[in-house]
Amino acid sequence: MRTVIFDLDGTLADTSGDLLAAANACFRHMGLGDLLNQPEDAATALRGGKMMLTAGLKRAGQYEAHKVDDYYPMLLEAYQGAIHHHSYLYPGAMEAVEALKTAGYGVGICTNKPEALAEQLMQSFGVRDAFASLIGADTLPVRKPDPAPLFEAARRAGGDPAKTTLIGDSDTDRNTSANAGVPSVLVTFGPAGDDVAALKPEALLHRYEDLPDLVARLIG
């Protein structure tokens, strides 16, 4: 079976608001106040918790590597407790997923979000059952851009890893697909916007309505 594997943050959903809130909870605990803001820091948020902590601490002139490690568990706890206050699925995402399934593709998720948090978020959206697989940052010993998580997501979705494409929003996704030797599609409606064109993916996606036809051109 041919498969279409999706990144989660910044691709299927805009989760930046809840991620930034979790980081700011840590900064407030440090006595620094809210250091990160929407929309300026949305792209940083979608690169993960440690990246947010690093960016905020550097902004405050308080960066020390151990602080990032020390506060990362607190950030995860804060995020888990408020994972779906501001997050939303991008318009047309689930309609595209259902259209792909109807056309005979397997669909899954490959994210660098911890698996338990990714499961929690997708269940809170009420769409977890639409995806045949979900591979998180800690599902395997390696994470994206290593191709192994992408291959595993394709296999668990019932597909041939060589006949898949990755839908993403970042250089991590672009590099994952390149390392896997499969095409990548980068969305332009994520925080990076049209800047993803510089990564030279096999295709750009401007709206989810176009995805089924685009995938058919890339992998048949």
C-alpha positions as YAML, in Angstrom:
chain: A
units: angstrom
residues:
- id: 1
  name: MET
  ca: [0.00, 0.00, 0.00]
- id: 2
  name: ARG
  ca: [1.08, 3.57, -0.70]
- id: 3
  name: THR
  ca: [1.13, 5.76, 2.40]
- id: 4
  name: VAL
  ca: [0.97, 9.42, 3.27]
- id: 5
  name: ILE
  ca: [2.63, 10.27, 6.58]
- id: 6
  name: PHE
  ca: [2.01, 13.60, 8.30]
- id: 7
  name: ASP
  ca: [4.05, 15.63, 10.70]
- id: 8
  name: LEU
  ca: [1.84, 16.97, 13.49]
- id: 9
  name: ASP
  ca: [2.87, 20.38, 14.87]
- id: 10
  name: GLY
  ca: [2.71, 23.05, 12.19]
- id: 11
  name: THR
  ca: [1.44, 20.57, 9.59]
- id: 12
  name: LEU
  ca: [-1.81, 18.99, 10.74]
- id: 13
  name: ALA
  ca: [-2.39, 21.51, 13.52]
- id: 14
  name: ASP
  ca: [-1.26, 24.87, 14.82]
- id: 15
  name: THR
  ca: [-0.20, 23.99, 18.36]
- id: 16
  name: SER
  ca: [2.03, 27.00, 18.95]
- id: 17
  name: GLY
  ca: [-0.31, 28.80, 21.36]
- id: 18
  name: ASP
  ca: [-0.40, 25.98, 23.90]
- id: 19
  name: LEU
  ca: [3.32, 25.27, 23.52]
- id: 20
  name: LEU
  ca: [4.22, 28.91, 24.15]
- id: 21
  name: ALA
  ca: [1.92, 29.00, 27.17]
- id: 22
  name: ALA
  ca: [3.72, 26.01, 28.67]
- id: 23
  name: ALA
  ca: [7.12, 27.63, 28.15]
- id: 24
  name: ASN
  ca: [5.92, 30.90, 29.66]
- id: 25
  name: ALA
  ca: [4.68, 29.00, 32.71]
- id: 26
  name: CYS
  ca: [8.29, 27.90, 33.23]
- id: 27
  name: PHE
  ca: [9.62, 31.41, 32.77]
- id: 28
  name: ARG
  ca: [7.13, 32.78, 35.28]
- id: 29
  name: HIS
  ca: [8.30, 30.14, 37.76]
- id: 30
  name: MET
  ca: [11.83, 31.48, 37.22]
- id: 31
  name: GLY
  ca: [10.59, 34.98, 37.99]
- id: 32
  name: LEU
  ca: [11.17, 36.18, 34.43]
- id: 33
  name: GLY
  ca: [7.56, 36.69, 33.31]
- id: 34
  name: ASP
  ca: [6.24, 35.76, 29.87]
- id: 35
  name: LEU
  ca: [9.20, 35.81, 27.48]
- id: 36
  name: LEU
  ca: [7.68, 34.32, 24.31]
- id: 37
  name: ASN
  ca: [4.81, 35.73, 22.28]
- id: 38
  name: GLN
  ca: [2.42, 34.96, 19.44]
- id: 39
  name: PRO
  ca: [2.91, 35.18, 16.52]
- id: 40
  name: GLU
  ca: [6.58, 36.16, 16.66]
- id: 41
  name: ASP
  ca: [7.71, 32.97, 18.37]
- id: 42
  name: ALA
  ca: [5.31, 30.49, 16.78]
- id: 43
  name: ALA
  ca: [8.02, 28.94, 14.62]
- id: 44
  name: THR
  ca: [10.27, 28.49, 17.66]
- id: 45
  name: ALA
  ca: [7.42, 26.80, 19.53]
- id: 46
  name: LEU
  ca: [6.99, 24.21, 16.81]
- id: 47
  name: ARG
  ca: [10.65, 23.24, 17.08]
- id: 48
  name: GLY
  ca: [10.12, 21.86, 20.57]
- id: 49
  name: GLY
  ca: [10.23, 22.56, 24.26]
- id: 50
  name: LYS
  ca: [13.98, 22.82, 24.67]
- id: 51
  name: MET
  ca: [14.19, 25.25, 21.77]
- id: 52
  name: MET
  ca: [11.56, 27.46, 23.44]
- id: 53
  name: LEU
  ca: [13.36, 27.39, 26.77]
- id: 54
  name: THR
  ca: [16.65, 28.21, 25.09]
- id: 55
  name: ALA
  ca: [15.18, 31.10, 23.11]
- id: 56
  name: GLY
  ca: [13.43, 32.64, 26.10]
- id: 57
  name: LEU
  ca: [16.41, 32.36, 28.43]
- id: 58
  name: LYS
  ca: [18.72, 33.90, 25.83]
- id: 59
  name: ARG
  ca: [16.23, 36.73, 25.34]
- id: 60
  name: ALA
  ca: [16.33, 37.41, 29.08]
- id: 61
  name: GLY
  ca: [20.11, 37.12, 29.24]
- id: 62
  name: GLN
  ca: [19.70, 34.15, 31.60]
- id: 63
  name: TYR
  ca: [20.73, 31.23, 29.41]
- id: 64
  name: GLU
  ca: [22.52, 28.32, 31.04]
- id: 65
  name: ALA
  ca: [22.34, 24.87, 29.51]
- id: 66
  name: HIS
  ca: [21.39, 23.20, 32.77]
- id: 67
  name: LYS
  ca: [18.33, 25.44, 33.13]
- id: 68
  name: VAL
  ca: [16.93, 24.07, 29.89]
- id: 69
  name: ASP
  ca: [17.34, 20.52, 31.13]
- id: 70
  name: ASP
  ca: [16.07, 21.35, 34.61]
- id: 71
  name: TYR
  ca: [12.88, 23.02, 33.41]
- id: 72
  name: TYR
  ca: [12.05, 20.75, 30.49]
- id: 73
  name: PRO
  ca: [10.07, 18.29, 32.68]
- id: 74
  name: MET
  ca: [8.07, 21.22, 34.10]
- id: 75
  name: LEU
  ca: [7.31, 22.41, 30.57]
- id: 76
  name: LEU
  ca: [6.05, 18.96, 29.57]
- id: 77
  name: GLU
  ca: [3.85, 18.81, 32.68]
- id: 78
  name: ALA
  ca: [2.41, 22.26, 32.00]
- id: 79
  name: TYR
  ca: [1.76, 21.36, 28.37]
- id: 80
  name: GLN
  ca: [0.13, 18.06, 29.23]
- id: 81
  name: GLY
  ca: [-2.24, 19.87, 31.58]
- id: 82
  name: ALA
  ca: [-3.32, 22.40, 28.94]
- id: 83
  name: ILE
  ca: [-2.65, 20.74, 25.60]
- id: 84
  name: HIS
  ca: [-5.76, 21.88, 23.74]
- id: 85
  name: HIS
  ca: [-6.74, 25.37, 24.87]
- id: 86
  name: HIS
  ca: [-5.48, 27.25, 21.81]
- id: 87
  name: SER
  ca: [-4.53, 24.52, 19.33]
- id: 88
  name: TYR
  ca: [-6.57, 23.81, 16.21]
- id: 89
  name: LEU
  ca: [-6.46, 21.59, 13.14]
- id: 90
  name: TYR
  ca: [-5.70, 23.43, 9.94]
- id: 91
  name: PRO
  ca: [-8.71, 23.97, 7.67]
- id: 92
  name: GLY
  ca: [-9.32, 21.06, 5.33]
- id: 93
  name: ALA
  ca: [-6.78, 18.76, 7.00]
- id: 94
  name: MET
  ca: [-9.15, 16.00, 8.01]
- id: 95
  name: GLU
  ca: [-11.15, 16.24, 4.80]
- id: 96
  name: ALA
  ca: [-7.89, 15.64, 2.92]
- id: 97
  name: VAL
  ca: [-7.04, 12.70, 5.16]
- id: 98
  name: GLU
  ca: [-10.40, 11.08, 4.47]
- id: 99
  name: ALA
  ca: [-10.05, 11.71, 0.73]
- id: 100
  name: LEU
  ca: [-6.65, 10.01, 0.76]
- id: 101
  name: LYS
  ca: [-8.04, 7.00, 2.61]
- id: 102
  name: THR
  ca: [-10.93, 6.75, 0.16]
- id: 103
  name: ALA
  ca: [-8.39, 6.78, -2.68]
- id: 104
  name: GLY
  ca: [-6.62, 3.80, -1.14]
- id: 105
  name: TYR
  ca: [-3.71, 5.38, 0.72]
- id: 106
  name: GLY
  ca: [-2.70, 4.46, 4.24]
- id: 107
  name: VAL
  ca: [-2.26, 7.48, 6.49]
- id: 108
  name: GLY
  ca: [-0.18, 7.95, 9.61]
- id: 109
  name: ILE
  ca: [1.67, 10.45, 11.75]
- id: 110
  name: CYS
  ca: [5.42, 10.85, 12.36]
- id: 111
  name: THR
  ca: [6.22, 13.61, 14.84]
- id: 112
  name: ASN
  ca: [9.06, 14.71, 17.10]
- id: 113
  name: LYS
  ca: [6.50, 15.36, 19.84]
- id: 114
  name: PRO
  ca: [6.69, 12.73, 22.61]
- id: 115
  name: GLU
  ca: [4.36, 9.89, 21.68]
- id: 116
  name: ALA
  ca: [2.13, 10.16, 24.75]
- id: 117
  name: LEU
  ca: [1.56, 13.87, 24.17]
- id: 118
  name: ALA
  ca: [0.88, 13.33, 20.48]
- id: 119
  name: GLU
  ca: [-1.65, 10.63, 21.35]
- id: 120
  name: GLN
  ca: [-3.29, 12.91, 23.93]
- id: 121
  name: LEU
  ca: [-3.54, 15.80, 21.48]
- id: 122
  name: MET
  ca: [-4.99, 13.76, 18.63]
- id: 123
  name: GLN
  ca: [-7.52, 12.19, 20.97]
- id: 124
  name: SER
  ca: [-8.49, 15.64, 22.26]
- id: 125
  name: PHE
  ca: [-9.14, 16.68, 18.66]
- id: 126
  name: GLY
  ca: [-11.27, 13.53, 18.29]
- id: 127
  name: VAL
  ca: [-9.38, 12.38, 15.18]
- id: 128
  name: ARG
  ca: [-6.86, 9.82, 16.45]
- id: 129
  name: ASP
  ca: [-8.77, 6.92, 14.88]
- id: 130
  name: ALA
  ca: [-8.42, 8.50, 11.43]
- id: 131
  name: PHE
  ca: [-4.71, 7.61, 11.42]
- id: 132
  name: ALA
  ca: [-3.46, 4.04, 11.19]
- id: 133
  name: SER
  ca: [-0.15, 4.83, 12.89]
- id: 134
  name: LEU
  ca: [1.46, 7.38, 15.19]
- id: 135
  name: ILE
  ca: [5.21, 7.48, 15.78]
- id: 136
  name: GLY
  ca: [6.53, 10.02, 18.29]
- id: 137
  name: ALA
  ca: [9.94, 11.29, 19.26]
- id: 138
  name: ASP
  ca: [10.43, 8.50, 21.81]
- id: 139
  name: THR
  ca: [8.68, 5.59, 20.05]
- id: 140
  name: LEU
  ca: [12.00, 4.41, 18.59]
- id: 141
  name: PRO
  ca: [15.59, 4.99, 19.79]
- id: 142
  name: VAL
  ca: [15.96, 7.62, 17.03]
- id: 143
  name: ARG
  ca: [13.81, 10.52, 15.84]
- id: 144
  name: LYS
  ca: [13.46, 12.61, 12.68]
- id: 145
  name: PRO
  ca: [15.49, 13.44, 10.59]
- id: 146
  name: ASP
  ca: [16.58, 9.81, 10.91]
- id: 147
  name: PRO
  ca: [14.37, 8.00, 8.39]
- id: 148
  name: ALA
  ca: [13.55, 5.07, 10.69]
- id: 149
  name: PRO
  ca: [10.50, 6.71, 12.33]
- id: 150
  name: LEU
  ca: [9.07, 7.57, 8.92]
- id: 151
  name: PHE
  ca: [9.60, 4.01, 7.69]
- id: 152
  name: GLU
  ca: [7.97, 2.63, 10.85]
- id: 153
  name: ALA
  ca: [4.98, 4.96, 10.49]
- id: 154
  name: ALA
  ca: [4.51, 3.70, 6.93]
- id: 155
  name: ARG
  ca: [4.82, 0.05, 7.97]
- id: 156
  name: ARG
  ca: [2.35, 0.43, 10.84]
- id: 157
  name: ALA
  ca: [-0.07, 2.08, 8.44]
- id: 158
  name: GLY
  ca: [0.10, -1.07, 6.32]
- id: 159
  name: GLY
  ca: [2.32, 0.39, 3.65]
- id: 160
  name: ASP
  ca: [5.58, -0.06, 1.81]
- id: 161
  name: PRO
  ca: [8.12, 2.49, 3.22]
- id: 162
  name: ALA
  ca: [9.49, 3.00, -0.29]
- id: 163
  name: LYS
  ca: [6.06, 4.12, -1.51]
- id: 164
  name: THR
  ca: [5.36, 6.93, 0.91]
- id: 165
  name: THR
  ca: [5.54, 10.68, 1.11]
- id: 166
  name: LEU
  ca: [6.01, 12.92, 4.15]
- id: 167
  name: ILE
  ca: [3.86, 16.00, 4.64]
- id: 168
  name: GLY
  ca: [5.69, 18.49, 6.86]
- id: 169
  name: ASP
  ca: [6.58, 22.09, 7.57]
- id: 170
  name: SER
  ca: [10.28, 22.29, 8.37]
- id: 171
  name: ASP
  ca: [13.86, 21.45, 7.46]
- id: 172
  name: THR
  ca: [13.56, 18.46, 9.79]
- id: 173
  name: ASP
  ca: [10.80, 17.02, 7.62]
- id: 174
  name: ARG
  ca: [12.64, 17.88, 4.42]
- id: 175
  name: ASN
  ca: [15.79, 16.15, 5.68]
- id: 176
  name: THR
  ca: [13.83, 13.14, 6.89]
- id: 177
  name: SER
  ca: [12.31, 12.53, 3.49]
- id: 178
  name: ALA
  ca: [15.67, 13.09, 1.78]
- id: 179
  name: ASN
  ca: [17.34, 10.59, 4.12]
- id: 180
  name: ALA
  ca: [14.52, 8.15, 3.38]
- id: 181
  name: GLY
  ca: [14.74, 8.64, -0.37]
- id: 182
  name: VAL
  ca: [11.06, 9.56, -0.67]
- id: 183
  name: PRO
  ca: [9.32, 12.79, -1.73]
- id: 184
  name: SER
  ca: [8.46, 15.53, 0.72]
- id: 185
  name: VAL
  ca: [5.62, 18.02, 0.67]
- id: 186
  name: LEU
  ca: [6.01, 21.15, 2.78]
- id: 187
  name: VAL
  ca: [3.03, 23.26, 3.80]
- id: 188
  name: THR
  ca: [3.15, 27.02, 3.33]
- id: 189
  name: PHE
  ca: [0.43, 27.78, 5.89]
- id: 190
  name: GLY
  ca: [2.61, 26.89, 8.89]
- id: 191
  name: PRO
  ca: [4.66, 29.46, 10.82]
- id: 192
  name: ALA
  ca: [7.51, 29.33, 8.28]
- id: 193
  name: GLY
  ca: [5.13, 30.36, 5.49]
- id: 194
  name: ASP
  ca: [6.57, 30.57, 2.00]
- id: 195
  name: ASP
  ca: [10.12, 30.39, 3.37]
- id: 196
  name: VAL
  ca: [9.87, 26.59, 3.13]
- id: 197
  name: ALA
  ca: [10.27, 26.93, -0.64]
- id: 198
  name: ALA
  ca: [13.99, 27.51, -0.04]
- id: 199
  name: LEU
  ca: [14.23, 23.93, 1.25]
- id: 200
  name: LYS
  ca: [13.37, 22.71, -2.27]
- id: 201
  name: PRO
  ca: [10.85, 19.99, -1.41]
- id: 202
  name: GLU
  ca: [9.32, 17.95, -4.20]
- id: 203
  name: ALA
  ca: [6.11, 19.93, -3.71]
- id: 204
  name: LEU
  ca: [4.60, 22.81, -1.76]
- id: 205
  name: LEU
  ca: [1.10, 22.65, -0.32]
- id: 206
  name: HIS
  ca: [-0.83, 25.91, -0.08]
- id: 207
  name: ARG
  ca: [-4.18, 24.42, 0.95]
- id: 208
  name: TYR
  ca: [-5.26, 20.97, 2.03]
- id: 209
  name: GLU
  ca: [-7.86, 20.71, -0.72]
- id: 210
  name: ASP
  ca: [-5.01, 20.19, -3.20]
- id: 211
  name: LEU
  ca: [-3.27, 17.38, -1.33]
- id: 212
  name: PRO
  ca: [-4.95, 14.27, -2.85]
- id: 213
  name: ASP
  ca: [-4.11, 15.31, -6.41]
- id: 214
  name: LEU
  ca: [-0.60, 16.35, -5.41]
- id: 215
  name: VAL
  ca: [0.08, 12.99, -3.72]
- id: 216
  name: ALA
  ca: [-1.23, 11.14, -6.77]
- id: 217
  name: ARG
  ca: [1.33, 12.96, -8.92]
- id: 218
  name: LEU
  ca: [4.19, 12.20, -6.52]
- id: 219
  name: ILE
  ca: [3.66, 8.54, -5.64]
- id: 220
  name: GLY
  ca: [0.84, 7.40, -7.91]
...
